[in-house]
Amino acid sequence: MLDGAAGKHITLDVHLGAVEGPAPLVLYAHGFNGFKDWGNGDLMARYFTDAGLHFLKFNFSHNGTTPAQQEAFADLEAFGHNNFTKQLFDLRQVTDWICSSRFPFRDRVDTGNIILIGHSMGGGTSILYASEDSRISQLITWAAIGAATTPWGKWNEEKMRQWREQGVAYYTNSRTGQDLPLYYQLYEDFCRHTSRLDIQRAAREIRVPWLICHGREDTAVACEVAVQLHSLSPVSGLCLLDSGHTFGRTHPWTEDYFNRDTVQLLEKTILHIKAHIR
């Protein structure tokens, strides 16, 4: 567990591949309404460790989970106060830890090969972060957003006015049925850091190998977003799959295997990683 933004904790798991000597490490950033174990994160980790890679998944400090309840939105105040700059802070905390003498697996990890994978909102955050931190050697995004305006970017003028006046709006989690608070600070943070949180600007500045994966049937983030991001970056590759926003994963996922869509995503991701190891 690490110290995250604004005094909250980052919970994390490190899964080591069965390899001799230092090996690359995959760092996974979950999406909005997500957490590190959403859709059976341990099973996902196994695909990477079986391929000779190490895998680290973590909960953003303000994703609404707690160290005691890592698969439930138990801290709604934290969820409501989440924003992109806090997530960038958390990613730096995790990366600093991996590269420090405090990291207990330092002799097992090749810190010259830290591969960042982000899904959905975590994908957008990962694009921003990879444009800032040269320690990231590869970037892979799964169904990444193209603007740091989740979820208020599609709200009309009246709803934005009510949000400003009331200081809070509510977002219903379709899986849990919870009404999750979103405080107006999310919009204010975006306005204070507009340039830093410009995902399209960041996409143009990516200088490491980048694989953009997206589902053609994605109804949460349109496939055209991936095409646009790809057009902005000369170092990116585009992989469009016949799948939806979560590439076949749901939560909870209790099977000890994934379906075709998820396996296809993981196989293409691992092939790309291995082809671009420094």
C-alpha positions in Angstrom: 0.0 0.0 0.0 1.3 3.4 -1.0 0.4 7.0 -0.1 -1.8 8.4 -2.8 -3.3 11.8 -3.6 -4.8 13.9 -0.7 -4.0 11.4 2.0 -5.7 8.5 0.5 -4.1 5.1 0.0 -3.1 3.2 -3.2 -3.7 -0.5 -2.8 -1.8 -2.7 -5.3 -0.7 -6.2 -6.2 2.5 -7.4 -7.8 2.4 -10.6 -9.8 5.9 -12.0 -10.8 6.5 -14.0 -13.9 8.5 -17.2 -13.6 11.6 -15.9 -15.3 15.3 -15.6 -14.4 16.9 -12.2 -14.3 15.2 -8.8 -14.6 12.1 -8.8 -16.8 9.7 -6.1 -18.0 6.9 -5.0 -15.8 3.4 -4.2 -17.0 1.6 -1.4 -15.0 -2.2 -1.5 -15.3 -4.5 1.5 -14.7 -8.2 0.7 -14.4 -11.1 2.8 -15.7 -13.9 4.9 -14.4 -16.2 2.8 -12.2 -13.4 0.3 -12.1 -10.8 -1.1 -9.7 -7.7 -3.3 -10.0 -9.6 -6.6 -9.6 -12.6 -5.7 -11.8 -13.4 -8.6 -14.1 -10.9 -11.0 -12.3 -7.7 -9.0 -12.4 -5.7 -11.9 -11.0 -6.7 -14.0 -14.0 -5.7 -11.2 -16.3 -2.3 -11.0 -14.5 -1.7 -14.7 -15.1 -1.7 -14.1 -18.9 1.1 -11.7 -18.6 3.1 -13.7 -16.0 2.8 -16.8 -18.1 4.3 -14.8 -21.0 7.4 -14.0 -18.8 6.3 -10.5 -17.8 5.7 -9.1 -14.4 2.4 -7.4 -13.7 1.3 -4.7 -11.3 -2.3 -3.6 -10.8 -3.5 -0.9 -8.4 -6.5 1.0 -7.2 -6.4 4.8 -7.8 -6.6 6.4 -4.4 -9.9 8.1 -5.1 -11.7 5.3 -7.1 -14.1 4.8 -4.2 -12.7 1.5 -2.9 -10.9 1.2 0.4 -8.0 -1.0 1.6 -10.6 -3.1 3.5 -13.1 -3.2 0.7 -11.2 -3.4 -2.5 -14.0 -4.5 -4.8 -16.8 -2.2 -3.5 -17.5 1.5 -3.8 -17.4 2.0 0.0 -15.9 5.5 0.1 -18.3 7.7 -1.9 -16.6 10.9 -0.7 -13.3 9.8 -2.3 -15.1 8.8 -5.5 -16.7 12.2 -5.7 -13.4 14.0 -5.2 -11.6 12.0 -7.8 -10.0 13.9 -10.8 -7.3 13.5 -13.4 -4.6 15.3 -11.6 -5.0 13.0 -8.6 -4.8 10.0 -10.9 -1.6 11.4 -12.5 -0.2 11.9 -9.0 -1.0 8.3 -8.1 0.6 7.0 -11.3 3.8 8.9 -10.4 3.7 7.5 -6.9 3.5 4.0 -8.2 6.2 4.5 -10.8 8.5 6.2 -8.3 8.1 3.2 -6.0 8.9 0.7 -8.7 12.1 2.6 -9.5 13.2 3.1 -5.9 15.3 1.1 -3.5 12.0 0.5 -1.5 10.6 -1.7 -4.2 11.0 -5.3 -2.8 11.3 -6.9 -6.3 13.9 -4.4 -7.7 16.3 -7.2 -8.7 13.5 -9.0 -10.6 12.3 -6.0 -12.6 13.9 -4.4 -15.6 13.0 -0.7 -14.8 14.1 0.2 -18.3 11.0 -1.6 -19.5 7.9 -0.3 -17.7 4.9 -0.9 -19.9 1.8 1.2 -19.1 -1.6 -0.2 -19.9 -4.7 1.9 -19.3 -8.4 1.1 -19.9 -11.1 3.7 -20.7 -10.6 6.7 -18.3 -7.4 5.0 -17.1 -6.4 4.9 -20.8 -6.8 8.7 -21.0 -4.8 9.2 -17.8 -2.2 6.8 -19.2 -1.8 8.9 -22.4 -1.3 12.0 -20.3 1.2 10.3 -18.0 3.2 8.6 -20.7 3.7 12.0 -22.3 5.2 13.3 -19.1 7.3 10.4 -17.7 10.2 9.1 -19.8 10.4 6.0 -17.6 7.4 4.6 -19.4 8.9 2.5 -22.2 5.6 1.5 -24.0 2.0 2.6 -23.9 -1.0 0.4 -24.5 -4.5 1.8 -24.3 -7.7 -0.3 -24.2 -10.9 1.7 -25.2 -9.2 4.9 -24.1 -11.2 8.2 -23.8 -10.0 11.0 -26.1 -10.8 13.9 -23.7 -10.5 14.4 -20.0 -14.2 15.2 -19.6 -15.5 11.9 -18.2 -18.4 11.8 -17.6 -19.6 15.4 -17.8 -18.5 16.1 -21.3 -21.9 15.0 -22.7 -24.0 17.0 -20.2 -26.2 19.8 -21.5 -26.0 23.4 -20.4 -28.8 23.0 -17.9 -27.2 20.0 -16.1 -23.9 21.9 -16.0 -25.6 24.9 -14.4 -27.2 22.7 -11.8 -23.9 21.0 -11.1 -22.2 24.3 -10.6 -25.0 25.7 -8.3 -25.4 22.5 -6.2 -21.8 21.6 -6.1 -22.6 17.9 -6.8 -24.2 15.7 -9.4 -24.9 12.0 -9.2 -23.9 9.2 -11.6 -25.7 5.9 -11.4 -23.5 2.8 -11.5 -25.5 0.4 -13.7 -23.9 -2.6 -12.1 -24.3 -1.8 -8.4 -27.3 0.6 -8.7 -25.5 3.1 -6.5 -25.8 6.9 -7.1 -22.2 8.0 -7.0 -21.4 11.7 -6.2 -19.4 13.8 -8.6 -18.3 17.0 -7.0 -17.9 20.2 -9.1 -14.2 20.1 -8.3 -13.8 17.7 -11.2 -14.7 20.4 -13.7 -12.8 23.0 -11.8 -9.7 20.8 -11.8 -10.0 20.4 -15.6 -10.3 24.2 -16.0 -7.2 24.8 -13.9 -5.1 22.3 -15.8 -6.6 22.5 -19.3 -3.3 22.2 -21.1 -1.9 19.4 -19.0 -5.1 17.5 -19.3 -5.4 17.8 -23.1 -5.3 14.2 -24.2 -5.0 15.0 -27.8 -2.0 17.3 -27.1 -0.5 14.4 -25.1 -1.1 12.0 -27.9 1.0 14.1 -30.3 3.8 14.0 -27.8 4.0 10.3 -27.2 7.5 9.1 -28.2 7.4 5.4 -27.2 5.7 2.5 -29.0 1.9 2.8 -28.5 -0.8 0.2 -29.3 -4.3 1.6 -29.4 -6.9 -1.2 -28.9 -10.6 -0.5 -29.3 -13.8 -2.4 -29.9 -15.8 -1.7 -33.0 -19.0 -2.3 -30.9 -18.0 0.0 -28.0 -21.0 2.1 -27.0 -19.3 3.9 -24.1 -16.4 5.3 -26.1 -16.9 5.4 -29.8 -14.5 3.6 -32.0 -13.8 6.8 -33.8 -12.0 8.1 -30.8 -9.3 5.4 -31.3 -9.0 6.3 -35.0 -8.5 9.9 -34.1 -5.9 9.2 -31.5 -4.0 7.0 -33.9 -4.1 9.8 -36.5 -2.4 12.1 -34.0 0.5 9.9 -33.2 3.1 8.6 -35.7 4.4 6.0 -33.2 1.0 4.4 -32.6 -0.5 1.2 -34.0 -4.2 0.7 -34.2 -6.0 -2.6 -33.3 -9.7 -2.7 -33.8 -11.5 -5.7 -32.5 -15.1 -7.0 -32.9 -15.9 -6.4 -29.3 -17.4 -3.9 -26.8 -16.0 -1.5 -24.2 -14.7 -4.1 -21.8 -13.6 -6.6 -24.5 -15.8 -9.4 -23.1 -15.0 -9.0 -19.4 -17.7 -8.4 -16.8 -17.7 -8.3 -13.0 -17.7 -10.5 -11.2 -15.9 -12.9 -13.4 -15.7 -16.3 -11.7 -14.4 -18.6 -14.4 -10.8 -19.6 -14.6 -10.6 -18.6 -18.2 -11.5 -15.6 -20.4 -13.7 -15.6 -23.4 -12.5 -15.2 -27.0 -12.7 -11.4 -27.0 -10.6 -10.9 -23.9 -8.1 -13.6 -25.0 -7.7 -11.9 -28.4 -7.1 -8.5 -26.7 -4.5 -10.0 -24.3 -2.7 -11.9 -27.0 -2.3 -8.9 -29.3 -1.2 -6.8 -26.3 1.5 -9.3 -25.3 2.7 -9.7 -28.8 3.1 -5.9 -29.1 4.9 -5.7 -25.8 7.4 -8.4 -26.7 8.1 -6.9 -30.2 9.0 -3.5 -28.6 11.0 -4.5 -25.5 14.0 -2.2 -25.2 
